[in-house]
Amino acid sequence: MAQISLPDLPTEILFHKIAVLFAIADRVWGPLEDIYQVLTYNSTQPPHSKRTPVLSLALLVQVSHIGRVATWFEDMYPKIRWDGENAYLRRELAVSEARALRRALYRMWLFSLAFHTPEVGRTNRMSAVSIANRCRLLRTWSTDELVELEDARLCLESLLASICPTNGQVFWNSGADAAFGPCRPLQQSRYCPFFYDARVEATELDTYSIPAAELRVQTMEGWGDDIDQYHILSSMLKLNPSQVMALYESALCRRDVEVFVDEHGGGNWFWENGETLLHAWMLVLHGRGLPAHEVREKIYRGLLGIAVDDEKYAIEVK
């Protein structure tokens, strides 16, 4: 039997541990191959070309950053999918459903990196070459995976709609004056300089720990009517999942959103051009002989997608 020298042992043990860590990471954040596509993307290679990086601890850290974004959406998805009158159907995602959601998010992320850039502007985003490149990426995925992709896109669209509400939505949430007013300040302090009250101090701390999503209902201005919101959301959907998450957890008023977009490479190109994923998705489905509008309607009704509503599906079949 060949003898293993002592200097070789740490390297072999480390390699084994890294392999184990990546196997665990795949169960928690996987599929890792789709995370690799995001991490290794560069404009010199087609986005659909498979890229396999060398496993390392540095790579694992990068994987964890992207994976934690996906797990945040795992918590948000049931709240969005089953809201309002469908809240009684709300449940946690099954392991396979959570993995499907993560996969769809990573693929949306890759699409955003590849095609939602300043180089793709109003004049060339619908050119034959641009459309062909976008469709080429989507054609590498199965029809079921494309259905899951649209379900995830609708999830992001719903989150962004809560960040950029219409004037009417703001009116009903906060009253007529808030629909067109400026970003309102947080609740005024009740601190009295002459007396100290621990209960008041605790209340003040609680005020500032309220989640942004709850405060936003009272502070966000309207973005116009339904048509205005449609165009705004089309532009905002160019953001990747990490940016949508950060915006959802921090933006309180319209100015916050505009500053965030500017700080993340926005500008005229961002606001003047809508996202292109839905257009490519519909073209690919039509190319496979599927009625894209009917598929979208079934996703919206909970009959197709990442998590299917069993109760609704049973009624539909009958």
N, C-alpha and C positions, 0 to 999 in steps of 0.2 A: 504494500500500500504506500502510495506517495505521501511523504511527510509534508505537512503544511508549516512553513516557517512562521515564527512568532510575529514578524512585522506584517504578515498578510492577514492575520486573524482579525484585527480591528476593522479592516476594510471589508472583509467578508461579512462580519457580524453587522456592520453598519448598513451594508447593502441589503441584508435580510430584513433589518428593522425598517428601512425605508420602504421596502416592498410591502411589509405588513401595514405600515402607516398609510400608504396609498390605497391599499385594499379597504381599510377602514374608511378613508376619505371618500372612496367611491360609493360606499353604502350610505354615507351621510349626505354627501354633496353631489354624487354622480348623476349622470354619466360623465366621467372625467374626460373622455375623448372630446366631448363638446366644449368643456372648459379649456382644454388644450388648444382647440381651434380659435378661441377668443384670445388666449394669452400669446399665441405665436403668430397671430395674423399680421401681415404687412402687405402693403399695396403692390409689392413686386410679384406676389403670387396670387393665383385665383383663390377666392375665399373657400371654394369647395374642395381644394386639394387637401389631402390628409397630411397632418403634421404631427409627429410624435416626438416630444422633447425628451431629453435625458432626465430620469428621475433624480431629484435632489431635494434637500430640505428647503432650499430657497424656492424651488418650484411649489413645494407643498404649502408654503406660506402664501404664495400668490393664489393657489387653488382655494385656500381657505377664505381669502378676501372675496372672491367671486361666489364661492359656495354659500357664505353667510348672507349675501344678498338674496340668493334663491330661497334660503330657509325663511327669510323675512316674508317673502311672498307666499310661502306655504301657510303662514299664519293669516295673511290677508285674504287669500283666495276664497276660503269659505264665507267670509263676511261679505264679499262682493257677489259671489255666485248665488248665495242664498240670502237675499235681503228682502225687506218689506214683507209682502204676503207669503213669501217662500221661506221665511226664517225658520219655520218649523222643520224644514228639511235639512237644516245646517248640521254638519258633522265634520269630524276631522278627515283629512285625506288618507286613503289607504297608502301603503308603502309604494305600490306601483303607480298610483295617481300622483303622489308627491314627486316621484322620479320623472314622470312624464311632464309635470309642470316645470321642473328644473331644466329638463332638456329643452323645452320650448323657450324658456327664458334665455338660456345660453345661445340658442340659435337666433333669437331676436337680437341679442347683444352683438353677435357676429355680423348680422345683416346691417345693423346700425353702424358698426365700425367700417364696413366695406362700402356702403352706399349712401349713408346720410352724412356727407362731408361737404365742405365749402366748394370742392371741385365739381360737385354735382349740383348745378344750379338750374334756374328756370329754363334756360335755353337748351340744355342738353339732357335733362333728367328723363325725358320721354323720347330720346333718340333710340333708333333701332338697336344700336350697340349696347346702350345702357339697359334697355329692357331685356335684351338677350342675356346679358351677364347676370341680372337679378334672377331671371327665371332659371338659369342654369344651376344656380345654387339651390333653389327650392326643389328642382327636379331630382336632386339627390336624396330627397326624403320621401318616405312612403305617404300615401294618402291619409292614413290614420294620424301620422305625425304632423301633417299639414293641418288637419282638423284641430289637433291639440295646439298648434302654433297660433291659429286664429283665436282660440279660446283664451290663450295667454295674452294675446294682443288686446282683446276686449277687456281683460282684467286691468291692464295698464291704462286703457282708454277711460275706464270707469274711475280709476284713481285720479287721473288728470282732470276729468270732468268735475270732480269735487274740489280740485285746486283752482280751476278756472270756470266757475259757475256762470250761468246766464244772469242777466239782470232780474228776470222773473224768479229764479231760484233764490237769489239773495233777498228779494222782496218778501217772499214767503217765509224765509228763515229769520230775517232780522227786522222787517218793517220797511216801509217805503223809503225812509231817509237813508238807509244803509245801502240801497241798491246803487246809488251813484256817488256816495260820499267817499272821503279819503279813508285810508287805513286808520282805524280808530285805535287809540292807545289802550294798553292793558288797564285793568281795574285800578282806580286811584287808591293809593295807600291810606289805610285808616290809622296810621301811627300817630300818636299824640306825644309831643316832646316833653310833656310835664309828667306823664305817668307811664309806667312800664307794665304791659300786660302780655304774659307769655302766650295766651290764647290768640291774641291779635297777631303776634309774631308768627305763630304756627300757621295761621290762616294766610298770611302774606307769602310764606314759603310754599304753601299748597297752591296758591294762585299761579305762581311761576312754574309749577311742576305739571300743570295741565297740559296734556298732549296737544301738539300743534293742530291736529285734525279737529279737535273740539273747539279750540280758540278761533280757528279759521272760520267757523260758521258765523261768528260775530264780527270778524274783522275784515274778511275778504270782500272786495268790491266786485260788482258784476263786470263781465267781459263783453256785454252786448246781448243781442238776441240769439235765437237758436242757430241762425246761419253764421253769425259771427263766431259763436262758440265752435261750430263745426270746423271752420278754417283754423281757428286757434289750436284745437285739438289735433288737427292734421299736422300742424307744424310741431307741436309738442311731442308727438309720437316718434319724432326722430331721436329723442333722448333714449339712452340705454337704460336698462332696468335699475342699475345703481344710481343713476341720476334721478330717475323717477322716485325712488325710495328716499333719497336725500331731500328732494323737493317736498315730498309729502310730509316729511317729519320736521320741516323747518319753515316753510313759507306760510306767512300769516296774511299778507296783502299782495296786491297786484305788483307793487314795486319790488317785493321780495322775489317774485317769479322772474321779472324782467332782469333784475340784477344777476340772479342765478344763471339765467341763460347767457347773458353777456360774459360772465366769468368763465363759462364752460364752452367758449368758442362760438357763441351765437353772433348774430348780426343780421344784416338784411337778407343774406342767403337763407338764414334759419326761418325767419318769419314769412318770407315770400314764397317758400316752397313747402309743399306738404310731404308727408311720409309716402314711401313708394312700396312698402311691404304688402299692403292690401291689394294694390293693383297687380303686382306680380303673383300673389297668391291666387287671385281670381283667374288670371291667365293660365296658370298651371292647372288649376282644377278644370277649367273649360277644355284644356288640351287633353285631359284624361276622360272627357265625356261626362263630367259631373256638373250639375246645375249649382254654380257657386252661391247664388242668392238663397236657394233652398237650403243648402248646407249651413250657411250662416244663420238662417232663421232657426234651424234645429239646434245649433250651438247656443243661440240666445235663449231658447226655450228649455235648455237643459237636457235635450235628447241626444246630443252628440258632444264630444269634447273630452276634456281631461277627467272630469267627474260627472257621470251620467246620473240623473235623478231616477232611481229605480221605480219610484211610485208613478212619476209622470210617464216613464217609458211603458210601464204596464198598461196604463190607461190608453196610451197612443196605439199600442198593439191591438187592444180590444176594439 
